[in-house]
Amino acid sequence: MAERRKYGKKFCKYTEMKITFIDYKNTDLLKLSMSERGKIMPRRLTGNSKNSQEMVENAIKRARHMALVPYIVNTQNVTDAAFIR
């Protein structure tokens, strides 16, 4: 029988840093919960608490609306190099 993988418990980064409110203007803090393509990472991957995840989602959506964070990231430059031979 295959062994079960044991993963460590994920903790909320924002409660460890004792952050009570996540502001949309602090883009460095928002990038902790975004993928390299600019997508919002889910709770099961980041380990955020429910309250923190809701604040992160609202802040990222506001930052996108204010054009502080992009909606999508141009990956054309990254993929072009792979196809050139």
Number of C-alpha atoms within 10 A of each C-alpha: 3 4 5 6 6 6 6 6 6 13 12 16 16 20 13 8 8 9 10 11 12 20 16 22 15 13 15 9 14 19 17 14 23 17 11 11 12 17 15 19 18 14 16 9 9 17 18 21 17 11 12 20 21 14 17 26 19 15 20 29 18 16 20 16 12 12 10 15 19 16 14 11 11 10 10 8 8 9 10 9 9 8 7 6 4
